[in-house]
């Protein structure tokens, strides 16, 4: 994740995209589901490349090791790298209670996902984002040992306890969604304390917190897209809209990445709606940065 573009001008922000596929997003809610090729990745990556190229932006895309190793995603990864974007690690299996796993499982997940992402990209992996923003000092220390330059898992917001409460009331499994103490974290990149990762300290690895609105500390979600819901209905759990969109958006196959149709605004035939439309959101993380100069991977100077 760079601080400057090719011209050496300091970048005004770091832009992140979580490439959460159907199975990864479902896993965050305790739901087992899979599609290969994945409709979320196959239809969104090309659009991101086009939008970012138009605005001369280079971003960081976090992908799981499981998705990085899939043959169907190889063209997507190659296209992202060709466009100058960074590919970073989003864990191997997107297990929601990441910091609650035994230490050996955490170490194995980080090691396996690092290898999978590096094999797919063909270069060293420098950044990490924990699933559902669950990170602690032990995770950061392991990342340091593997040579990571930064982590971007701290979510400074009050949303995490509210999400858990809503999940519990909805009858779902109350997976941790960040840590309420992270609300006190700095809003700019910093070097964390191992014992209290939401505080500044002496670790070598840098922490780039997720962007939130300054006063309400609400995560920034943009790019809404309305989609109709059709049968089969998704599981009766607290399923994020993006999963519902992937399952129920249309009755024709999703356009693949290398097909011209996928770049059109509406390339598929809408199915008859069985329920009222919902809103699906693609999350883009934007963070002002003051990090020291690193290898370029995230942004070009703004267009005047």
C-alpha positions in Angstrom: 0.0 0.0 0.0 1.8 3.0 -1.2 1.9 6.6 0.1 2.9 8.0 -3.3 2.2 7.5 -7.0 4.7 7.1 -9.8 5.4 10.9 -9.8 6.4 10.9 -6.2 3.4 13.1 -5.2 1.9 12.0 -1.9 -1.4 10.2 -2.5 -4.5 11.8 -0.8 -6.0 8.4 0.2 -5.7 4.6 0.2 -8.5 2.8 -1.6 -9.3 -0.7 -0.6 -11.7 -3.3 -2.1 -12.5 -6.6 -0.3 -13.0 -9.3 -2.9 -15.5 -11.2 -0.8 -17.0 -14.0 -2.9 -20.3 -15.8 -2.2 -18.8 -18.4 0.1 -16.6 -15.9 2.0 -19.5 -13.5 2.6 -21.7 -16.4 3.6 -19.1 -17.7 6.0 -19.2 -14.4 7.9 -22.8 -15.3 8.8 -22.3 -18.9 9.5 -23.8 -20.0 6.2 -22.2 -22.6 4.0 -22.5 -21.7 0.3 -20.3 -21.8 -2.8 -20.3 -20.9 -6.5 -17.5 -21.4 -8.9 -17.0 -19.3 -11.0 -18.1 -16.8 -8.4 -20.7 -14.3 -9.7 -19.6 -11.5 -7.4 -16.0 -11.6 -8.5 -16.7 -12.3 -12.1 -19.0 -9.3 -12.5 -17.4 -6.8 -10.2 -13.6 -6.9 -10.9 -13.8 -5.6 -14.5 -16.1 -2.8 -13.4 -13.6 -1.8 -10.7 -10.8 -1.8 -13.2 -12.8 0.4 -15.6 -13.8 2.9 -12.9 -10.4 3.2 -11.3 -8.7 3.6 -14.8 -11.1 6.4 -15.6 -10.1 8.2 -12.4 -6.4 7.3 -12.5 -6.6 5.4 -9.2 -4.6 2.3 -8.2 -6.2 0.4 -5.3 -5.5 -2.5 -3.0 -7.7 -5.6 -3.5 -7.9 -8.1 -0.6 -8.6 -11.6 -1.6 -8.8 -14.9 0.3 -6.2 -17.6 -0.3 -9.0 -20.0 -1.3 -10.2 -17.6 -4.0 -6.7 -16.8 -5.1 -6.0 -20.4 -5.8 -9.1 -21.0 -8.0 -8.4 -21.3 -11.7 -11.6 -19.4 -12.5 -10.1 -16.3 -10.7 -6.7 -16.4 -12.4 -7.8 -14.0 -15.2 -9.2 -11.6 -12.7 -5.9 -11.5 -10.7 -3.9 -11.1 -13.8 -6.1 -8.2 -15.0 -5.8 -6.4 -11.7 -2.0 -6.7 -11.7 -1.8 -5.6 -15.3 -3.8 -2.5 -14.3 -1.3 -1.7 -11.6 -3.4 -2.7 -8.5 -2.1 -4.4 -5.4 -3.3 -7.8 -4.4 -3.3 -8.4 -0.6 -4.2 -11.2 1.8 -7.7 -11.6 3.3 -6.9 -14.9 5.2 -7.4 -18.4 3.8 -10.9 -19.4 4.8 -12.5 -16.1 5.9 -13.3 -17.6 9.3 -15.3 -15.0 11.3 -14.0 -15.7 14.8 -10.5 -15.4 13.5 -8.8 -14.3 16.8 -10.8 -16.9 18.7 -9.1 -19.8 16.9 -6.3 -21.8 18.4 -2.9 -20.2 17.8 -1.8 -23.1 15.6 -4.8 -22.7 13.4 -4.3 -18.9 13.0 -0.6 -19.4 12.1 -1.5 -22.1 9.6 -4.2 -19.9 8.0 -1.9 -17.0 7.6 0.9 -19.2 6.2 -1.3 -21.0 3.8 -3.1 -17.9 2.6 0.2 -16.0 2.2 1.5 -18.8 -0.1 -1.7 -19.0 -2.1 -1.8 -15.3 -2.7 1.9 -15.0 -3.6 1.7 -18.0 -5.9 -1.3 -16.5 -7.7 0.1 -13.0 -8.0 3.8 -14.0 -8.5 5.2 -11.5 -6.0 5.6 -11.0 -2.3 2.4 -10.2 -0.3 2.7 -7.0 1.8 -0.7 -6.4 3.2 -3.3 -8.3 5.3 -6.9 -7.8 6.3 -8.5 -10.2 8.9 -12.0 -11.5 8.2 -14.7 -9.5 9.9 -12.0 -7.2 11.2 -10.9 -9.5 14.0 -7.2 -8.8 14.7 -5.0 -8.8 17.8 -1.4 -8.6 18.8 -0.7 -12.2 18.1 -1.9 -12.0 14.6 0.1 -8.8 13.9 3.2 -10.4 15.4 2.8 -13.4 13.1 2.4 -11.0 10.1 5.6 -9.2 11.1 7.5 -12.5 11.2 6.4 -13.2 7.6 7.6 -9.8 6.4 4.2 -8.0 6.0 4.5 -4.2 5.9 1.0 -3.4 7.0 -2.3 -4.7 8.3 -5.7 -3.1 7.7 -8.2 -4.8 10.0 -8.9 -2.2 12.7 -12.5 -0.8 12.4 -12.9 2.2 14.7 -16.7 2.2 15.0 -19.5 1.4 17.4 -21.1 -0.8 14.8 -19.4 -4.0 16.0 -21.4 -4.5 19.2 -24.6 -3.4 17.5 -24.0 -6.0 14.7 -23.6 -8.7 17.2 -26.7 -7.7 19.1 -28.8 -7.6 15.8 -27.4 -11.0 14.8 -28.3 -12.5 18.1 -31.8 -11.0 18.0 -32.3 -12.4 14.5 -31.5 -15.9 15.7 -28.2 -16.1 13.9 -24.8 -16.9 15.4 -23.3 -13.9 17.1 -19.9 -13.9 15.4 -17.5 -11.2 16.6 -17.5 -8.3 14.1 -14.4 -6.3 15.1 -13.7 -5.3 18.7 -15.6 -2.6 20.5 -12.3 -1.3 21.9 -11.1 -0.6 18.4 -13.4 2.4 18.5 -10.6 4.2 20.3 -8.0 3.5 17.5 -6.4 6.4 15.6 -8.1 7.4 12.4 -4.8 7.6 10.5 -2.1 4.9 9.9 0.0 4.1 12.9 2.3 1.5 14.4 0.3 -0.4 17.0 1.1 -1.7 20.5 1.1 -5.5 20.6 -0.9 -5.7 23.8 -3.4 -3.0 22.8 -3.5 -2.9 19.0 -6.0 0.0 19.1 -3.2 2.2 20.6 0.0 3.5 19.2 3.1 1.4 20.1 6.4 0.1 18.9 5.5 -2.7 16.4 7.3 -2.5 13.0 4.1 -3.4 11.1 1.9 -0.5 10.3 -1.9 -0.5 10.9 -4.1 1.2 8.4 -7.6 1.5 10.1 -10.8 1.2 8.1 -12.4 4.5 7.1 -15.3 5.7 9.2 -17.1 9.0 9.2 -15.4 11.4 11.6 -18.3 12.1 14.1 -20.7 9.1 14.0 -17.8 6.6 13.4 -20.0 4.8 10.8 -18.2 2.8 8.1 -18.4 4.3 4.6 -20.4 2.2 2.2 -21.0 3.4 -1.3 -22.2 2.2 -4.8 -25.7 1.0 -4.1 -27.4 -1.3 -6.6 -31.0 -2.5 -6.5 -31.6 -6.1 -7.5 -34.8 -8.1 -7.5 -35.2 -11.2 -5.3 -36.4 -14.4 -6.9 -36.6 -18.0 -5.8 -34.8 -19.9 -4.5 -34.8 -17.7 -1.4 -31.5 -17.3 0.6 -31.2 -18.9 4.0 -33.3 -17.4 6.8 -30.3 -15.8 8.5 -28.8 -12.4 8.8 -27.4 -12.7 5.3 -25.7 -9.6 3.8 -27.4 -8.1 0.7 -24.4 -9.0 -1.5 -25.1 -12.7 -1.0 -28.7 -12.3 -1.8 -27.8 -10.4 -4.9 -25.5 -13.2 -6.1 -28.1 -15.9 -5.4 -31.2 -14.2 -6.7 -30.3 -11.3 -9.0 -31.2 -13.0 -12.3 -32.3 -16.2 -14.0 -29.5 -16.3 -16.6 -25.9 -17.2 -16.1 -23.5 -14.5 -14.9 -21.3 -13.0 -17.5 -17.7 -14.1 -17.2 -14.9 -11.7 -16.8 -13.6 -11.9 -20.3 -17.0 -11.6 -22.0 -17.8 -8.2 -23.4 -21.3 -8.3 -21.9 -20.0 -8.1 -18.4 -19.0 -4.5 -18.9 -22.5 -3.4 -19.9 -24.7 -1.7 -17.3 -27.4 -4.4 -17.5 -26.1 -7.5 -19.3 -28.5 -10.2 -17.9 -32.2 -10.8 -18.2 -34.0 -9.8 -15.0 -36.1 -12.6 -13.5 -39.6 -12.0 -12.2 -39.4 -10.6 -8.8 -40.9 -12.7 -6.0 -40.2 -10.1 -3.3 -39.6 -6.4 -3.2 -36.2 -5.2 -4.3 -33.3 -4.9 -1.8 -30.2 -2.8 -1.9 -26.8 -4.5 -2.4 -23.7 -2.6 -1.5 -20.1 -2.9 -2.7 -17.8 -1.6 0.1 -14.9 0.6 -0.8 -12.6 1.6 2.0 -11.1 5.1 1.8 -8.4 6.2 4.3 -6.3 9.4 4.4 -2.7 8.3 4.7 0.5 9.6 6.3 2.5 6.5 6.0 6.2 6.6 4.9 6.9 5.9 1.3 6.4 2.3 0.4 6.3 0.3 -2.8 3.7 1.7 -5.1 0.5 -0.2 -5.1 -2.5 1.9 -4.3 -2.9 5.3 -5.9 -1.9 7.7 -8.5 -1.8 11.5 -8.2 -5.3 13.0 -8.5 -6.3 14.4 -11.9 -6.4 18.2 -11.8 
